[in-house]
Amino acid sequence: MKKNYKLLYIISLSCFIMIIGNCKKDDVTQPCADPYCGCPGLTGEVKELSKLYYNPKVSSFQNKVAFLTHGGPKPPLNIWDKRTNQIQMIEISNKFQDSIQYGGINDYSWCPYDESKLMLNITTYTDTVGDKKKYWFGTNLYILNLKNLELEKVSPSVFGRVGHSSSVIWLNGSTLNNDSIQLINLGLYLLQKDMFIFDDIKYNYEIQSNNEKYFLGKVYNQQTSMWGINLNGKNIMFPDSIVEIFYISISPNSENIALSVLPRDTTNNPKYHRYFEIWIVKISDIIDKTTITDKKIINLRKEFCRFADTFLNAGYSSNNSLVLSMYKEADDIAPLFEISLDGKIIRQITDK
């Protein structure tokens, strides 16, 4: 039978146009097609990026989002003001006396009653003698005032000059003269009293809800190789096969949890490989259960033709939006974006 090459050419060209039309690489609001990203050439291989952003946290009043930068010798702390859409980059390394060398920000927490203050957990190298020959490794707590950019050391005196090693939560319920600080896996610190309570198990979590009802943390069971959420001391597990949960965030209204997840690939088919995803879970759906079966998945490859790496940290910027760092395959940096919970890009925040 004689082949109609002209017809075949028209059909092939039409298919190609349909694929490109459904997945415009330069249109960040256009979802990708069939079934996880029809963009040609995307492999999703983890690459070495020159810059990305992580650990985003919204202030208690939801006007500002802080985040950290990975890339460069001394990554700054960034404050995004949602009202003005301006970013304030704050260099921390130049705020220490000669006896202390700055090693970077490990973690931080917004003040629950004043969004001009943050508590920073900072790696420090301290010269305890004063001869500038030997510096002792440790971490210390500092309060950063965004109004005057002054840094005040507030570490518990029980740890001495070198400090401790722990992530930090500035607990909701704190007031101006009665601040309670949780040092994760260490205990509770009453700031004004300089009183430290070791091994207060009630507070050994990663985040606290604004309504003060929930303490949350991601959890891994080595015996079953299952990941899940520790909610107020109770482990609630995913039956899904997961490589790792990298980050956990709770919405300002204390109703939903966002988890940054790398699901285990079981397809052995690059076309369907899921790579990094955000899983949204309603607290009301899991609070009385031991297994998490109901969740909403935001697949970065399917929705945005973009990828993330092990720094995927999706944090709430409002009750209905998240901020995260993600990149196209050809990119050298992973800009910070704000996205809606239904998988649409609201805006690009950095590196425009």
N, C-alpha and C positions, 0 to 999 in steps of 0.2 A: 504494500500500500504506500502510495506516495505521501511523504510527510509535508505538512503545511508549516514550513519554517517561519513564515511571517506571523502565523497565528501563535506559534510557540513563543516567538519573541515578544509579542504583545502581552501574552499571559505572564511571562517571566518579568517583564518590565512593570506590569501592574502590581504583581506581588511585591516586588522590591519597593515600589512607591508606597504601598500599604504599610510595609514594615517600618520604613523610615518615617512615614507620616504619623504612625502611632507611637513613635519613640524619638522625639526630637531632642538631640543631645544638648542643644543650647537653650531649650525651653524647660526651665526647672519645674514648672507647674504641670507639665504634661506627663501623665502616668505612662509607664511602659506597657508593652503588649506581650502577649502569648509566650509562655504563661508567666515567666519571671523576668523578663527584660529582653525584648526583641532587638535591642541595639546590637548591630554587628560588631564583633571584635571584643566584646566584654568577657573576660575570664574571671575577674574578681580576685586575682591573686593578691595576697597581702604584700604591700610594697613599703619601702622605707620613705616616709614622708618627711619633708623638711619642717613642717609646722602643722600642728593640730591643736584642738582645744578639748578640755575635759573637766570633770567634776563641777558641772553647772548647778547652782543652787539659787532659788528665788528667795527674796527677802520676805519677811512675815507679812508685809503690807503689799506685796506683789508689784512694787514699782521698779525694783531693780533685780538684776540677775548677775551674780558673780561667777567667774569661771577662770580656769588656769590655762596657761599656754605651755605646750610641750614643743620645744625647739628653741635653740639659742642657749648661751651659757647660763643665763639667769632669767628664766621665764617670769614675766610679770604677772601680777594679779590684775584681772580685768573686771570692771564694773560696767555693765550695760544698763543704762537708764531707759526703760521702756517708754517713758513719757516723751523724751526728746530724741530717742533713737541714737544717742551718743554713747561712745565707749570711753571710759577713763582707764588708762593703763597706769598701774602703780608699781614703781620699782621699789622693791623691799630691801635689796642688798646693801643700799647705802645708808641704812638707818641704824647701824650697830656701832658700838664702841670698838676700839682696837683689840680688846681682849676676846672678842667674839667674832667668828667668821660665819657668814650666812651660807647655809647649805640647801635652801629651797623650802617651799611650802608643801607639807605633807597632807594637810587637811585644814578645813576651816568651818566656821559655823556663824550664821547671822545672829545678831542680837535679836531676841524675840520681841522686844518692845521699842527698839530704836534702830532704824535701818541706816543710820550713819555709822554703825559700829559692827565690826566683825572680830571674831576670835580666831587667831591663826595658830596652827600647830606647825612650828618651824624647826627644821633640822639646824642645829648649831654645833660649832666646834669651839670649845671654850678653853682659853688659856687660864688655868686656875692659879698659876704661880705669878705670871706677869712678865716672864722672860721671853715670850713670843717664840718659844722653841717647841713646845708640846701642847697640842690642842685636843681636848677630850670630846668625843662624839656624844651627842644627846639630842633631845628635842625639848623645846620650851613653848609655853603658851604666851601669846602677846595679843593685846587688844589694839586693833587699828581703828583710828578715828578718821572717817572719810572727810570730815569738815576741815581738819588741819593737817591730815596725813601723819599724825604723830603715832608712834608705836610704844606701847606700855607693856612691860613684862609683868605677867600675872601668874606665873607657875607656882604650884604649891611649894612652900618652903621645905617640906619634908623630903623633896627630891634633890635639894641642893642646887648648886649653880649649873651643873651639867644637865639636869632635867630628867624627863621620863621618856617613854616611847609609847604613844597611843593616839588614836584618832579622837575627835572631840565633838561633843554636842552641847551647845548652849541651850539648856533645857527651857522649854516653854513653861510658863508659870513664874519665871524669874522676874524680879522687879529691880528698879534702879539701885537699891541698897540691899538687895537679897538675891544674888545671882547663884544659880546652881549649875555646875558644869559636870557633864559626864565624860570621863576618860574611859573609852571603850576597853573592856577587859581588865580594867584596873580598879575603878571605883568612882565614887561621887565626891566632887570637890565643891565645898561651900566657899565661894570666893572671898567675901568680906570677912569671914571668920578665919580664913586660911586654915580650914579644917578639911582633912581628907579622910574619907571612909572607904577602906579597902574592901574589895570583893562584894560590892553591893549588887547581887546577881540581877535584881529587878531592872537595872539600867544598862546591862551589857548588850546593847544593840547598836545598830548603825545609824538609824534615824528615828525621830519622834514625830508624831502627827501634831498638827497645830491645835487640835481639840484636846490634846494631852491624854487621849484614850489608848493610843497604840504606840508600842515600841516595836520596830521592825528590823530585820536583818536577813540577808540571804544565808542559806544553810546548805551544806553538802553532807550526805550520808555515805561514808566510804564503804560500808558493807553492801549497800544496794546500788551504789554509784548513781544516786538520784539527787537532783537539786530541788530546792524549795524555798519557802519563806518561813522564818521564825516570827510568829505574831504573838506578842505578849507571852513568850515562853513556850509556845506550842509550835511544833514543826508541821507545816502543811506542804506536802511534796507534789511535784509535777510527775506524772507518769511518763512524760515525754523523755526521749533520749537527748540529753543536753551535754555539750562539752563544758560549758561554764556560763555562769551568770556573773557579769562584770560589774553591774551597777544597779542600785535600787533607789527609787525616788517616790515620794508620796505627794499627792495633789494637795494644794493649799486648803481645800475643803475637807480633807481627811477621808475621802471616799474611794479613791483609786490609787493603785500602785503601778508604776512603770518599771519594768525590768529590761536591762540591756543583755541580750541573750545570744549566744552562739549555739544553735541547735546542731546536733550531730547529723552529718549527711549520710543518709542511707540509700540514696538513689543511684549513686555511681554514674550519674548523668549530669555533666556540666550545665546542660540547658535548664535543669530543674534545681540546681544547687542553691540553697537558701542563704548561705553566708550569715551575716549578722541581722538580727531582728529586734524589735521592741515588742514586748508582751505587756498588755494592759489587763490588769485584774481588778475587779471590784471587791473591796473588803467585805461587803455584805454577802457576796457569793461564797466566800471561803471561811468566814469566821467560825462556823460550826462544823467544818469539814476537816478531814485529814489528807485529802487529795484535791488538787486543783485541776479541774477539767474545763472550766469555762474561762476563756481568755480571748482578747482581741489581738491579732498579730499585725504589726506594721513591718512589712518586708522591704528593706531599703532598696534592694535590687529591683523588685517588682514595681514599687511605687515611684521611685525616683531615678532609676538607672544609676544608682550611686552605691558606694560601699563604705564600710568602716573597718577598723582593726580592733586590737585588744584594748584600745582607749575608748571604745564605744561607751559613752556615758550620756544617756538620755535623761534629762532632768526637767521637771515641770517648770514652766515659766508662768503658767496660770492654770486654772482648773481644766481648760480645754486645749492647752498647747504644751509642747515640749521644745527644748533646745538640745541640739546635738551637733557633733562634728562629723561630716561625711564628704566623700570625694568621688569624682568621676575617675575612670580608670587611667586616663592620661594626665591627671592632675598631680602636681608636686606637693600641694597643700590640701588640707581638709577644712574648708571654711565652716564656721558655725552658722547653723540655720535654725529658724523657728518653724515648727511644723504643727499642723492641727492633728487631733486624735483620729481623724478619718483619712490620714495619709496624704495631706496636701501641704506643699511648702507655702508658708505665710510670707517669709522674707529671709533674705540672706543677711546675716548680722555683721560678719567680718569679711575682709579681703574682697571687697566689691570691685 
